[in-house]
Amino acid sequence: MVMDMGYMFLFLIGFGLAVTGGVTTIAYMNFLPAGVSWVEYFIFIKGRIECYFLPIGLLIMTLVIYRFPNKP
């Protein structure tokens, strides 16, 4: 039971990071109509730490899902 709560906690941490990173990445897409090219956009988000939360969160969620103990 305690391990299940740990997996749940890690999954929620990963989910929160993924949501934060995804929303931030989408919010920065508002620069595109202002005349920023796609290359400049990707260079910009490469330098923003909050945009790395999306892949980190997805990685944590994937690891937790595949490591979660299966119960019969």
PDB file of N, CA, C and O in Angstrom:
ATOM      1  N   MET A   1       0.823  -1.201   0.000  1.00  0.00           N
ATOM      2  CA  MET A   1       0.000   0.000   0.000  1.00  0.00           C
ATOM      3  C   MET A   1       0.864   1.260   0.000  1.00  0.00           C
ATOM      4  O   MET A   1       0.553   2.226  -0.697  1.00  0.00           O
ATOM      5  N   VAL A   2       1.944   1.252   0.778  1.00  0.00           N
ATOM      6  CA  VAL A   2       2.805   2.428   0.851  1.00  0.00           C
ATOM      7  C   VAL A   2       3.536   2.634  -0.469  1.00  0.00           C
ATOM      8  O   VAL A   2       3.698   3.769  -0.918  1.00  0.00           O
ATOM      9  N   MET A   3       3.980   1.537  -1.098  1.00  0.00           N
ATOM     10  CA  MET A   3       4.662   1.666  -2.391  1.00  0.00           C
ATOM     11  C   MET A   3       3.717   2.186  -3.456  1.00  0.00           C
ATOM     12  O   MET A   3       4.127   2.943  -4.335  1.00  0.00           O
ATOM     13  N   ASP A   4       2.448   1.784  -3.385  1.00  0.00           N
ATOM     14  CA  ASP A   4       1.470   2.280  -4.346  1.00  0.00           C
ATOM     15  C   ASP A   4       1.331   3.796  -4.241  1.00  0.00           C
ATOM     16  O   ASP A   4       1.189   4.483  -5.253  1.00  0.00           O
ATOM     17  N   MET A   5       1.373   4.311  -3.022  1.00  0.00           N
ATOM     18  CA  MET A   5       1.266   5.757  -2.823  1.00  0.00           C
ATOM     19  C   MET A   5       2.513   6.460  -3.364  1.00  0.00           C
ATOM     20  O   MET A   5       2.425   7.571  -3.887  1.00  0.00           O
ATOM     21  N   GLY A   6       3.671   5.812  -3.237  1.00  0.00           N
ATOM     22  CA  GLY A   6       4.898   6.398  -3.785  1.00  0.00           C
ATOM     23  C   GLY A   6       4.842   6.489  -5.295  1.00  0.00           C
ATOM     24  O   GLY A   6       5.235   7.499  -5.878  1.00  0.00           O
ATOM     25  N   TYR A   7       4.348   5.420  -5.936  1.00  0.00           N
ATOM     26  CA  TYR A   7       4.195   5.446  -7.392  1.00  0.00           C
ATOM     27  C   TYR A   7       3.180   6.497  -7.814  1.00  0.00           C
ATOM     28  O   TYR A   7       3.379   7.197  -8.807  1.00  0.00           O
ATOM     29  N   MET A   8       2.106   6.604  -7.067  1.00  0.00           N
ATOM     30  CA  MET A   8       1.085   7.604  -7.375  1.00  0.00           C
ATOM     31  C   MET A   8       1.671   9.016  -7.244  1.00  0.00           C
ATOM     32  O   MET A   8       1.412   9.883  -8.078  1.00  0.00           O
ATOM     33  N   PHE A   9       2.452   9.232  -6.200  1.00  0.00           N
ATOM     34  CA  PHE A   9       3.064  10.536  -5.981  1.00  0.00           C
ATOM     35  C   PHE A   9       4.027  10.877  -7.123  1.00  0.00           C
ATOM     36  O   PHE A   9       4.001  11.993  -7.640  1.00  0.00           O
ATOM     37  N   LEU A  10       4.873   9.926  -7.516  1.00  0.00           N
ATOM     38  CA  LEU A  10       5.797  10.169  -8.624  1.00  0.00           C
ATOM     39  C   LEU A  10       5.052  10.430  -9.922  1.00  0.00           C
ATOM     40  O   LEU A  10       5.445  11.296 -10.704  1.00  0.00           O
ATOM     41  N   PHE A  11       3.974   9.682 -10.154  1.00  0.00           N
ATOM     42  CA  PHE A  11       3.193   9.904 -11.364  1.00  0.00           C
ATOM     43  C   PHE A  11       2.602  11.312 -11.373  1.00  0.00           C
ATOM     44  O   PHE A  11       2.630  11.989 -12.401  1.00  0.00           O
ATOM     45  N   LEU A  12       2.071  11.755 -10.240  1.00  0.00           N
ATOM     46  CA  LEU A  12       1.480  13.096 -10.174  1.00  0.00           C
ATOM     47  C   LEU A  12       2.536  14.185 -10.324  1.00  0.00           C
ATOM     48  O   LEU A  12       2.269  15.230 -10.919  1.00  0.00           O
ATOM     49  N   ILE A  13       3.736  13.949  -9.787  1.00  0.00           N
ATOM     50  CA  ILE A  13       4.825  14.904  -9.982  1.00  0.00           C
ATOM     51  C   ILE A  13       5.159  14.997 -11.476  1.00  0.00           C
ATOM     52  O   ILE A  13       5.308  16.096 -12.012  1.00  0.00           O
ATOM     53  N   GLY A  14       5.276  13.853 -12.141  1.00  0.00           N
ATOM     54  CA  GLY A  14       5.547  13.843 -13.573  1.00  0.00           C
ATOM     55  C   GLY A  14       4.444  14.508 -14.371  1.00  0.00           C
ATOM     56  O   GLY A  14       4.711  15.241 -15.323  1.00  0.00           O
ATOM     57  N   PHE A  15       3.198  14.252 -13.981  1.00  0.00           N
ATOM     58  CA  PHE A  15       2.071  14.865 -14.675  1.00  0.00           C
ATOM     59  C   PHE A  15       2.102  16.384 -14.512  1.00  0.00           C
ATOM     60  O   PHE A  15       1.885  17.120 -15.475  1.00  0.00           O
ATOM     61  N   GLY A  16       2.367  16.841 -13.311  1.00  0.00           N
ATOM     62  CA  GLY A  16       2.442  18.286 -13.073  1.00  0.00           C
ATOM     63  C   GLY A  16       3.549  18.942 -13.871  1.00  0.00           C
ATOM     64  O   GLY A  16       3.363  20.023 -14.429  1.00  0.00           O
ATOM     65  N   LEU A  17       4.701  18.290 -13.927  1.00  0.00           N
ATOM     66  CA  LEU A  17       5.805  18.835 -14.719  1.00  0.00           C
ATOM     67  C   LEU A  17       5.456  18.867 -16.205  1.00  0.00           C
ATOM     68  O   LEU A  17       5.751  19.842 -16.896  1.00  0.00           O
ATOM     69  N   ALA A  18       4.826  17.797 -16.694  1.00  0.00           N
ATOM     70  CA  ALA A  18       4.454  17.740 -18.105  1.00  0.00           C
ATOM     71  C   ALA A  18       3.436  18.831 -18.453  1.00  0.00           C
ATOM     72  O   ALA A  18       3.541  19.467 -19.501  1.00  0.00           O
ATOM     73  N   VAL A  19       2.469  19.041 -17.591  1.00  0.00           N
ATOM     74  CA  VAL A  19       1.464  20.080 -17.838  1.00  0.00           C
ATOM     75  C   VAL A  19       2.112  21.459 -17.821  1.00  0.00           C
ATOM     76  O   VAL A  19       1.835  22.293 -18.684  1.00  0.00           O
ATOM     77  N   THR A  20       2.974  21.696 -16.841  1.00  0.00           N
ATOM     78  CA  THR A  20       3.644  22.996 -16.746  1.00  0.00           C
ATOM     79  C   THR A  20       4.502  23.262 -17.983  1.00  0.00           C
ATOM     80  O   THR A  20       4.455  24.349 -18.559  1.00  0.00           O
ATOM     81  N   GLY A  21       5.277  22.270 -18.380  1.00  0.00           N
ATOM     82  CA  GLY A  21       6.122  22.442 -19.560  1.00  0.00           C
ATOM     83  C   GLY A  21       5.328  22.586 -20.838  1.00  0.00           C
ATOM     84  O   GLY A  21       5.686  23.382 -21.706  1.00  0.00           O
ATOM     85  N   GLY A  22       4.243  21.819 -20.967  1.00  0.00           N
ATOM     86  CA  GLY A  22       3.410  21.911 -22.164  1.00  0.00           C
ATOM     87  C   GLY A  22       2.713  23.252 -22.287  1.00  0.00           C
ATOM     88  O   GLY A  22       2.673  23.838 -23.369  1.00  0.00           O
ATOM     89  N   VAL A  23       2.167  23.735 -21.195  1.00  0.00           N
ATOM     90  CA  VAL A  23       1.477  25.034 -21.216  1.00  0.00           C
ATOM     91  C   VAL A  23       2.464  26.152 -21.525  1.00  0.00           C
ATOM     92  O   VAL A  23       2.152  27.069 -22.285  1.00  0.00           O
ATOM     93  N   THR A  24       3.650  26.077 -20.938  1.00  0.00           N
ATOM     94  CA  THR A  24       4.657  27.108 -21.196  1.00  0.00           C
ATOM     95  C   THR A  24       5.112  27.084 -22.649  1.00  0.00           C
ATOM     96  O   THR A  24       5.262  28.133 -23.275  1.00  0.00           O
ATOM     97  N   THR A  25       5.329  25.888 -23.183  1.00  0.00           N
ATOM     98  CA  THR A  25       5.751  25.772 -24.577  1.00  0.00           C
ATOM     99  C   THR A  25       4.685  26.311 -25.522  1.00  0.00           C
ATOM    100  O   THR A  25       5.004  26.994 -26.495  1.00  0.00           O
ATOM    101  N   ILE A  26       3.432  26.009 -25.241  1.00  0.00           N
ATOM    102  CA  ILE A  26       2.343  26.520 -26.066  1.00  0.00           C
ATOM    103  C   ILE A  26       2.195  28.030 -25.897  1.00  0.00           C
ATOM    104  O   ILE A  26       1.912  28.739 -26.863  1.00  0.00           O
ATOM    105  N   ALA A  27       2.384  28.518 -24.685  1.00  0.00           N
ATOM    106  CA  ALA A  27       2.279  29.956 -24.462  1.00  0.00           C
ATOM    107  C   ALA A  27       3.350  30.718 -25.233  1.00  0.00           C
ATOM    108  O   ALA A  27       3.091  31.806 -25.747  1.00  0.00           O
ATOM    109  N   TYR A  28       4.547  30.151 -25.316  1.00  0.00           N
ATOM    110  CA  TYR A  28       5.607  30.810 -26.076  1.00  0.00           C
ATOM    111  C   TYR A  28       5.338  30.774 -27.575  1.00  0.00           C
ATOM    112  O   TYR A  28       5.989  31.499 -28.327  1.00  0.00           O
ATOM    113  N   MET A  29       4.406  29.956 -28.023  1.00  0.00           N
ATOM    114  CA  MET A  29       4.054  29.953 -29.450  1.00  0.00           C
ATOM    115  C   MET A  29       3.373  31.253 -29.862  1.00  0.00           C
ATOM    116  O   MET A  29       3.213  31.513 -31.055  1.00  0.00           O
ATOM    117  N   ASN A  30       2.971  32.069 -28.898  1.00  0.00           N
ATOM    118  CA  ASN A  30       2.392  33.368 -29.226  1.00  0.00           C
ATOM    119  C   ASN A  30       3.414  34.296 -29.868  1.00  0.00           C
ATOM    120  O   ASN A  30       3.043  35.324 -30.434  1.00  0.00           O
ATOM    121  N   PHE A  31       4.692  33.949 -29.789  1.00  0.00           N
ATOM    122  CA  PHE A  31       5.711  34.746 -30.468  1.00  0.00           C
ATOM    123  C   PHE A  31       5.684  34.543 -31.975  1.00  0.00           C
ATOM    124  O   PHE A  31       6.154  35.403 -32.719  1.00  0.00           O
ATOM    125  N   LEU A  32       5.144  33.426 -32.436  1.00  0.00           N
ATOM    126  CA  LEU A  32       5.144  33.118 -33.872  1.00  0.00           C
ATOM    127  C   LEU A  32       4.366  34.152 -34.695  1.00  0.00           C
ATOM    128  O   LEU A  32       4.865  34.596 -35.729  1.00  0.00           O
ATOM    129  N   PRO A  33       3.158  34.550 -34.269  1.00  0.00           N
ATOM    130  CA  PRO A  33       2.463  35.579 -35.063  1.00  0.00           C
ATOM    131  C   PRO A  33       3.149  36.944 -35.017  1.00  0.00           C
ATOM    132  O   PRO A  33       2.862  37.811 -35.843  1.00  0.00           O
ATOM    133  N   ALA A  34       4.048  37.134 -34.062  1.00  0.00           N
ATOM    134  CA  ALA A  34       4.750  38.416 -33.958  1.00  0.00           C
ATOM    135  C   ALA A  34       5.925  38.513 -34.912  1.00  0.00           C
ATOM    136  O   ALA A  34       6.628  39.524 -34.930  1.00  0.00           O
ATOM    137  N   GLY A  35       6.149  37.462 -35.715  1.00  0.00           N
ATOM    138  CA  GLY A  35       7.193  37.515 -36.718  1.00  0.00           C
ATOM    139  C   GLY A  35       8.412  36.659 -36.412  1.00  0.00           C
ATOM    140  O   GLY A  35       9.404  36.720 -37.138  1.00  0.00           O
ATOM    141  N   VAL A  36       8.356  35.869 -35.357  1.00  0.00           N
ATOM    142  CA  VAL A  36       9.472  34.986 -35.021  1.00  0.00           C
ATOM    143  C   VAL A  36       9.347  33.716 -35.861  1.00  0.00           C
ATOM    144  O   VAL A  36       8.262  33.145 -35.973  1.00  0.00           O
ATOM    145  N   SER A  37      10.458  33.279 -36.449  1.00  0.00           N
ATOM    146  CA  SER A  37      10.410  32.071 -37.266  1.00  0.00           C
ATOM    147  C   SER A  37      10.449  30.833 -36.368  1.00  0.00           C
ATOM    148  O   SER A  37      10.714  30.924 -35.169  1.00  0.00           O
ATOM    149  N   TRP A  38      10.178  29.675 -36.976  1.00  0.00           N
ATOM    150  CA  TRP A  38      10.181  28.424 -36.212  1.00  0.00           C
ATOM    151  C   TRP A  38      11.572  28.130 -35.664  1.00  0.00           C
ATOM    152  O   TRP A  38      11.712  27.640 -34.544  1.00  0.00           O
ATOM    153  N   VAL A  39      12.591  28.429 -36.447  1.00  0.00           N
ATOM    154  CA  VAL A  39      13.965  28.178 -35.991  1.00  0.00           C
ATOM    155  C   VAL A  39      14.286  29.055 -34.783  1.00  0.00           C
ATOM    156  O   VAL A  39      14.853  28.577 -33.801  1.00  0.00           O
ATOM    157  N   GLU A  40      13.928  30.324 -34.856  1.00  0.00           N
ATOM    158  CA  GLU A  40      14.151  31.230 -33.724  1.00  0.00           C
ATOM    159  C   GLU A  40      13.343  30.802 -32.507  1.00  0.00           C
ATOM    160  O   GLU A  40      13.803  30.928 -31.371  1.00  0.00           O
ATOM    161  N   TYR A  41      12.137  30.295 -32.749  1.00  0.00           N
ATOM    162  CA  TYR A  41      11.294  29.807 -31.651  1.00  0.00           C
ATOM    163  C   TYR A  41      11.962  28.642 -30.933  1.00  0.00           C
ATOM    164  O   TYR A  41      12.032  28.625 -29.705  1.00  0.00           O
ATOM    165  N   PHE A  42      12.457  27.658 -31.703  1.00  0.00           N
ATOM    166  CA  PHE A  42      13.095  26.500 -31.078  1.00  0.00           C
ATOM    167  C   PHE A  42      14.402  26.881 -30.384  1.00  0.00           C
ATOM    168  O   PHE A  42      14.741  26.298 -29.354  1.00  0.00           O
ATOM    169  N   ILE A  43      15.130  27.833 -30.921  1.00  0.00           N
ATOM    170  CA  ILE A  43      16.337  28.316 -30.249  1.00  0.00           C
ATOM    171  C   ILE A  43      15.956  28.997 -28.939  1.00  0.00           C
ATOM    172  O   ILE A  43      16.645  28.846 -27.930  1.00  0.00           O
ATOM    173  N   PHE A  44      14.856  29.747 -28.960  1.00  0.00           N
ATOM    174  CA  PHE A  44      14.412  30.437 -27.747  1.00  0.00           C
ATOM    175  C   PHE A  44      13.991  29.449 -26.665  1.00  0.00           C
ATOM    176  O   PHE A  44      14.413  29.577 -25.515  1.00  0.00           O
ATOM    177  N   ILE A  45      13.158  28.459 -27.020  1.00  0.00           N
ATOM    178  CA  ILE A  45      12.680  27.539 -25.980  1.00  0.00           C
ATOM    179  C   ILE A  45      13.774  26.579 -25.532  1.00  0.00           C
ATOM    180  O   ILE A  45      13.678  25.997 -24.451  1.00  0.00           O
ATOM    181  N   LYS A  46      14.809  26.407 -26.345  1.00  0.00           N
ATOM    182  CA  LYS A  46      15.937  25.573 -25.930  1.00  0.00           C
ATOM    183  C   LYS A  46      16.647  26.196 -24.724  1.00  0.00           C
ATOM    184  O   LYS A  46      17.225  25.482 -23.904  1.00  0.00           O
ATOM    185  N   GLY A  47      16.602  27.497 -24.621  1.00  0.00           N
ATOM    186  CA  GLY A  47      17.267  28.192 -23.527  1.00  0.00           C
ATOM    187  C   GLY A  47      16.383  28.421 -22.309  1.00  0.00           C
ATOM    188  O   GLY A  47      16.843  28.993 -21.320  1.00  0.00           O
ATOM    189  N   ARG A  48      15.135  27.994 -22.354  1.00  0.00           N
ATOM    190  CA  ARG A  48      14.213  28.208 -21.230  1.00  0.00           C
ATOM    191  C   ARG A  48      14.077  26.918 -20.428  1.00  0.00           C
ATOM    192  O   ARG A  48      13.686  25.885 -20.972  1.00  0.00           O
ATOM    193  N   ILE A  49      14.397  26.974 -19.143  1.00  0.00           N
ATOM    194  CA  ILE A  49      14.401  25.772 -18.314  1.00  0.00           C
ATOM    195  C   ILE A  49      12.991  25.210 -18.136  1.00  0.00           C
ATOM    196  O   ILE A  49      12.829  23.995 -18.020  1.00  0.00           O
ATOM    197  N   GLU A  50      11.981  26.056 -18.112  1.00  0.00           N
ATOM    198  CA  GLU A  50      10.623  25.565 -17.881  1.00  0.00           C
ATOM    199  C   GLU A  50      10.093  24.754 -19.056  1.00  0.00           C
ATOM    200  O   GLU A  50       9.146  23.984 -18.894  1.00  0.00           O
ATOM    201  N   CYS A  51      10.686  24.913 -20.234  1.00  0.00           N
ATOM    202  CA  CYS A  51      10.265  24.111 -21.381  1.00  0.00           C
ATOM    203  C   CYS A  51      10.802  22.685 -21.301  1.00  0.00           C
ATOM    204  O   CYS A  51      10.285  21.792 -21.972  1.00  0.00           O
ATOM    205  N   TYR A  52      11.830  22.464 -20.489  1.00  0.00           N
ATOM    206  CA  TYR A  52      12.361  21.118 -20.293  1.00  0.00           C
ATOM    207  C   TYR A  52      11.490  20.295 -19.344  1.00  0.00           C
ATOM    208  O   TYR A  52      11.684  19.085 -19.225  1.00  0.00           O
ATOM    209  N   PHE A  53      10.539  20.933 -18.672  1.00  0.00           N
ATOM    210  CA  PHE A  53       9.648  20.198 -17.769  1.00  0.00           C
ATOM    211  C   PHE A  53       8.764  19.213 -18.534  1.00  0.00           C
ATOM    212  O   PHE A  53       8.415  18.162 -17.996  1.00  0.00           O
ATOM    213  N   LEU A  54       8.398  19.527 -19.765  1.00  0.00           N
ATOM    214  CA  LEU A  54       7.542  18.631 -20.555  1.00  0.00           C
ATOM    215  C   LEU A  54       8.202  17.278 -20.803  1.00  0.00           C
ATOM    216  O   LEU A  54       7.609  16.259 -20.449  1.00  0.00           O
ATOM    217  N   PRO A  55       9.399  17.211 -21.392  1.00  0.00           N
ATOM    218  CA  PRO A  55       9.992  15.879 -21.597  1.00  0.00           C
ATOM    219  C   PRO A  55      10.369  15.181 -20.294  1.00  0.00           C
ATOM    220  O   PRO A  55      10.284  13.956 -20.205  1.00  0.00           O
ATOM    221  N   ILE A  56      10.785  15.944 -19.280  1.00  0.00           N
ATOM    222  CA  ILE A  56      11.130  15.329 -17.996  1.00  0.00           C
ATOM    223  C   ILE A  56       9.892  14.709 -17.363  1.00  0.00           C
ATOM    224  O   ILE A  56       9.947  13.590 -16.853  1.00  0.00           O
ATOM    225  N   GLY A  57       8.774  15.432 -17.394  1.00  0.00           N
ATOM    226  CA  GLY A  57       7.526  14.916 -16.838  1.00  0.00           C
ATOM    227  C   GLY A  57       7.033  13.694 -17.580  1.00  0.00           C
ATOM    228  O   GLY A  57       6.580  12.734 -16.958  1.00  0.00           O
ATOM    229  N   LEU A  58       7.114  13.713 -18.908  1.00  0.00           N
ATOM    230  CA  LEU A  58       6.704  12.548 -19.689  1.00  0.00           C
ATOM    231  C   LEU A  58       7.588  11.344 -19.386  1.00  0.00           C
ATOM    232  O   LEU A  58       7.104  10.214 -19.316  1.00  0.00           O
ATOM    233  N   LEU A  59       8.873  11.584 -19.208  1.00  0.00           N
ATOM    234  CA  LEU A  59       9.797  10.497 -18.871  1.00  0.00           C
ATOM    235  C   LEU A  59       9.469   9.897 -17.507  1.00  0.00           C
ATOM    236  O   LEU A  59       9.457   8.676 -17.356  1.00  0.00           O
ATOM    237  N   ILE A  60       9.207  10.738 -16.519  1.00  0.00           N
ATOM    238  CA  ILE A  60       8.857  10.246 -15.183  1.00  0.00           C
ATOM    239  C   ILE A  60       7.571   9.440 -15.233  1.00  0.00           C
ATOM    240  O   ILE A  60       7.497   8.362 -14.642  1.00  0.00           O
ATOM    241  N   MET A  61       6.558   9.942 -15.926  1.00  0.00           N
ATOM    242  CA  MET A  61       5.294   9.212 -16.015  1.00  0.00           C
ATOM    243  C   MET A  61       5.480   7.876 -16.720  1.00  0.00           C
ATOM    244  O   MET A  61       4.905   6.869 -16.305  1.00  0.00           O
ATOM    245  N   THR A  62       6.275   7.859 -17.781  1.00  0.00           N
ATOM    246  CA  THR A  62       6.518   6.604 -18.502  1.00  0.00           C
ATOM    247  C   THR A  62       7.232   5.591 -17.616  1.00  0.00           C
ATOM    248  O   THR A  62       6.868   4.415 -17.593  1.00  0.00           O
ATOM    249  N   LEU A  63       8.238   6.043 -16.894  1.00  0.00           N
ATOM    250  CA  LEU A  63       8.965   5.134 -16.006  1.00  0.00           C
ATOM    251  C   LEU A  63       8.064   4.575 -14.908  1.00  0.00           C
ATOM    252  O   LEU A  63       8.140   3.390 -14.583  1.00  0.00           O
ATOM    253  N   VAL A  64       7.220   5.416 -14.341  1.00  0.00           N
ATOM    254  CA  VAL A  64       6.330   4.962 -13.272  1.00  0.00           C
ATOM    255  C   VAL A  64       5.308   3.969 -13.808  1.00  0.00           C
ATOM    256  O   VAL A  64       5.005   2.976 -13.146  1.00  0.00           O
ATOM    257  N   ILE A  65       4.779   4.223 -14.988  1.00  0.00           N
ATOM    258  CA  ILE A  65       3.772   3.315 -15.551  1.00  0.00           C
ATOM    259  C   ILE A  65       4.379   1.941 -15.818  1.00  0.00           C
ATOM    260  O   ILE A  65       3.754   0.920 -15.532  1.00  0.00           O
ATOM    261  N   TYR A  66       5.594   1.912 -16.366  1.00  0.00           N
ATOM    262  CA  TYR A  66       6.196   0.631 -16.701  1.00  0.00           C
ATOM    263  C   TYR A  66       6.818  -0.073 -15.493  1.00  0.00           C
ATOM    264  O   TYR A  66       7.042  -1.283 -15.539  1.00  0.00           O
ATOM    265  N   ARG A  67       7.100   0.657 -14.420  1.00  0.00           N
ATOM    266  CA  ARG A  67       7.672   0.047 -13.223  1.00  0.00           C
ATOM    267  C   ARG A  67       6.621  -0.272 -12.164  1.00  0.00           C
ATOM    268  O   ARG A  67       6.937  -0.894 -11.149  1.00  0.00           O
ATOM    269  N   PHE A  68       5.398   0.140 -12.383  1.00  0.00           N
ATOM    270  CA  PHE A  68       4.347  -0.096 -11.397  1.00  0.00           C
ATOM    271  C   PHE A  68       4.121  -1.583 -11.234  1.00  0.00           C
ATOM    272  O   PHE A  68       3.937  -2.288 -12.226  1.00  0.00           O
ATOM    273  N   PRO A  69       4.130  -2.080 -10.007  1.00  0.00           N
ATOM    274  CA  PRO A  69       3.982  -3.526  -9.818  1.00  0.00           C
ATOM    275  C   PRO A  69       2.574  -4.004 -10.186  1.00  0.00           C
ATOM    276  O   PRO A  69       1.574  -3.437  -9.746  1.00  0.00           O
ATOM    277  N   ASN A  70       2.524  -5.034 -10.981  1.00  0.00           N
ATOM    278  CA  ASN A  70       1.231  -5.611 -11.374  1.00  0.00           C
ATOM    279  C   ASN A  70       0.725  -6.514 -10.265  1.00  0.00           C
ATOM    280  O   ASN A  70       1.458  -7.352  -9.740  1.00  0.00           O
ATOM    281  N   LYS A  71      -0.518  -6.332  -9.926  1.00  0.00           N
ATOM    282  CA  LYS A  71      -1.116  -7.162  -8.889  1.00  0.00           C
ATOM    283  C   LYS A  71      -2.074  -8.151  -9.540  1.00  0.00           C
ATOM    284  O   LYS A  71      -2.828  -7.785 -10.441  1.00  0.00           O
ATOM    285  N   PRO A  72      -2.047  -9.414  -9.084  1.00  0.00           N
ATOM    286  CA  PRO A  72      -2.939 -10.426  -9.687  1.00  0.00           C
ATOM    287  C   PRO A  72      -4.385 -10.215  -9.327  1.00  0.00           C
ATOM    288  O   PRO A  72      -5.246 -10.982  -9.757  1.00  0.00           O
TER     289      PRO A  72
END
